[in-house]
Amino acid sequence: MKIYRIPYGPFASNMYLIFCGDDSFIVDPSVSPERISRTIDGFDTDSIKAVFITHGHYDHICCADEWRAIHGDASFLLSHRDIPLLSDPRANCSYMDGKTCTFEGAYEDAEGTISFGDLKVTVIATPGHTKGSVCFLFDEGGEKALFTGDTVFAGSVGRTDFPGGSFKELSESVNKVKELDPELAIYPGHGPESTIGEEIRTNPYFA
């Protein structure tokens, strides 16, 4: 598994491009296909099998329609609990960037475990930042990575003052993440990578 972190935009949101053999996957489509093609030499958009979305906020989904337009055969996965955000510019927070954005197209419900060849992706429900926030646990032959969106950051956690946010739910979600393997690498929606063990040692919200 090869993981590229591409931070971009006014909120420095992380988009991840994950390569597993000949296939590729996106977590949080916040960077345009054109910019990705300029950033990663030899990237073939036809290799994309699925687009995983951790939650329905604009800074994480702003380029979803662009990716769908060039590769409509890929699966787009988002928790059904965040589907209402796609049609509500205030709920999806696009207003914070001076926009009134809505998003079209079909989204599969992100739940359970999804398989793509040797890759298994387990969806972990982690509400709190939004009602439908999830983490994606990628496992390719025992090599694992957890994409946490805005649930857990290196040294902090996501905000809960947006529509649908709940600090109580977020705290419960953090406790769920805390129980995972301390060696597990985490890739958050903003900021650098970390591990579960490092967050247990240093993140005050893991206390």
C-alpha positions in Angstrom: 0.0 0.0 0.0 1.4 3.4 -1.0 -0.3 6.5 0.4 0.0 10.1 -0.8 -1.2 12.9 1.4 -2.2 16.0 -0.6 -3.1 19.0 1.5 -4.8 21.9 -0.4 -7.3 24.7 -0.2 -8.1 27.4 2.3 -8.5 24.9 5.1 -5.5 22.7 4.2 -7.7 19.7 4.0 -5.9 16.4 3.3 -6.9 14.3 0.3 -5.4 10.9 0.2 -4.5 8.9 -2.8 -3.9 5.2 -2.0 -2.3 2.7 -4.4 -2.9 -1.0 -3.9 -1.3 -2.9 -6.7 -2.7 -1.6 -10.0 -5.7 -0.1 -8.3 -6.0 3.3 -6.6 -8.5 4.8 -4.1 -9.3 8.3 -2.9 -10.1 9.3 0.6 -11.8 12.7 0.7 -11.9 14.2 -2.8 -10.8 17.8 -1.9 -8.2 18.3 -4.7 -9.1 18.4 -8.4 -8.1 15.7 -10.8 -6.0 18.2 -12.8 -3.9 19.2 -9.8 -3.4 15.6 -8.7 -2.3 14.7 -12.2 0.3 17.5 -12.1 1.4 16.5 -8.6 1.9 12.7 -9.0 3.8 11.6 -12.1 2.2 8.9 -14.2 -1.1 8.8 -12.2 -3.8 7.1 -14.3 -7.3 8.2 -13.3 -8.7 5.0 -14.8 -7.1 3.1 -11.9 -9.5 4.6 -9.4 -11.9 2.0 -8.0 -13.6 3.9 -5.2 -13.8 7.3 -3.6 -14.3 7.2 0.2 -15.6 10.2 2.0 -15.2 10.5 5.8 -17.9 13.2 6.2 -20.0 15.6 4.2 -18.2 18.9 4.8 -17.3 21.0 1.8 -13.6 21.1 2.5 -13.5 17.3 2.2 -15.9 16.8 -0.8 -15.4 20.0 -2.8 -14.0 18.2 -5.9 -16.3 15.1 -5.7 -18.3 16.1 -8.8 -15.1 16.7 -10.8 -13.9 13.1 -10.0 -17.3 11.7 -10.8 -17.3 13.5 -14.1 -14.0 11.9 -15.3 -14.6 8.5 -13.6 -18.2 7.8 -13.1 -17.7 4.1 -12.8 -15.9 4.4 -9.4 -17.9 3.8 -6.3 -18.5 6.9 -4.1 -19.1 6.0 -0.5 -20.5 8.2 2.3 -22.5 7.5 5.4 -26.2 7.8 4.8 -26.3 10.0 7.9 -24.4 12.7 6.1 -26.3 12.5 2.8 -28.5 15.5 3.8 -25.4 17.7 4.0 -24.8 17.4 0.3 -27.8 19.5 -0.6 -27.5 22.1 2.2 -24.8 24.7 1.7 -25.0 25.7 5.4 -24.8 22.2 6.7 -22.0 21.3 4.4 -20.2 24.5 5.5 -19.5 25.7 1.9 -20.7 29.1 3.1 -17.5 29.4 5.1 -15.6 29.7 1.8 -18.1 32.2 0.5 -19.9 29.5 -1.7 -23.3 27.9 -1.8 -22.4 24.4 -3.0 -24.5 21.3 -3.4 -23.4 17.9 -4.7 -25.1 15.6 -7.2 -24.9 11.9 -8.0 -25.4 8.7 -6.2 -23.5 7.7 -3.1 -23.3 4.2 -1.7 -23.8 3.9 2.1 -20.4 3.6 3.8 -20.9 0.7 6.3 -19.5 -2.7 7.1 -16.5 -4.1 5.3 -15.9 -3.5 1.6 -13.5 -5.6 -0.5 -11.5 -4.7 -3.6 -9.3 -7.7 -4.5 -6.7 -8.0 -1.7 -7.9 -4.7 -0.1 -10.5 -4.8 2.7 -11.9 -1.5 4.0 -13.7 -1.5 7.3 -16.0 1.4 8.0 -16.0 2.5 11.6 -18.8 4.8 12.6 -17.4 7.8 14.6 -20.1 10.5 14.9 -19.5 13.7 16.7 -17.9 16.1 14.2 -21.0 15.3 12.0 -23.7 12.7 12.5 -22.3 10.6 9.7 -18.5 10.9 10.4 -16.7 7.6 9.8 -13.1 6.3 9.8 -11.9 4.0 7.1 -9.6 1.1 8.1 -7.6 0.0 5.1 -6.1 -3.5 5.2 -4.1 -4.8 2.4 -2.6 -8.2 3.3 -2.1 -7.1 6.9 -0.7 -3.7 6.1 -3.1 -1.3 7.7 -3.9 2.4 7.8 -6.7 4.3 9.4 -8.2 7.4 7.8 -9.8 9.5 10.5 -11.2 12.5 8.7 -12.0 15.2 11.2 -12.6 12.8 14.1 -9.0 12.6 15.3 -6.0 14.8 14.5 -2.5 14.5 15.6 -2.8 16.1 19.1 -6.4 17.1 18.9 -9.9 16.2 17.7 -12.5 17.7 15.4 -14.9 20.6 16.2 -18.4 19.9 17.4 -20.0 23.3 16.9 -21.2 22.7 13.3 -24.7 21.4 12.5 -25.1 17.8 13.8 -22.0 18.0 16.0 -21.9 16.5 19.5 -19.0 16.5 21.9 -20.5 13.6 23.8 -20.7 11.5 20.6 -17.2 12.6 19.6 -15.8 11.6 23.0 -17.4 8.1 22.6 -15.9 7.9 19.1 -12.5 8.8 20.3 -12.7 6.0 22.9 -13.6 3.6 20.1 -10.5 4.7 18.1 -8.4 4.5 21.3 -9.0 0.8 21.5 -7.3 0.0 18.2 -3.8 -1.3 17.8 -1.3 1.3 19.2 1.0 0.7 16.2 -1.8 1.6 13.7 -0.9 4.6 11.6 -3.6 7.3 11.4 -4.1 9.7 8.5 -6.3 12.6 9.6 -8.3 15.1 7.5 -6.0 18.0 8.5 -2.4 18.0 9.6 0.3 15.3 9.7 0.1 11.5 10.2 0.4 9.9 13.6 -0.3 6.6 15.3 -2.8 5.4 17.9 -0.1 4.9 20.4 1.3 8.4 19.9 -2.1 9.9 20.4 -2.6 7.9 23.6 0.7 9.4 24.9 0.2 13.0 23.8 -3.4 13.8 22.8 -5.3 15.3 25.8 -8.6 14.0 24.3 -7.4 10.5 24.6 -6.9 10.8 28.4 
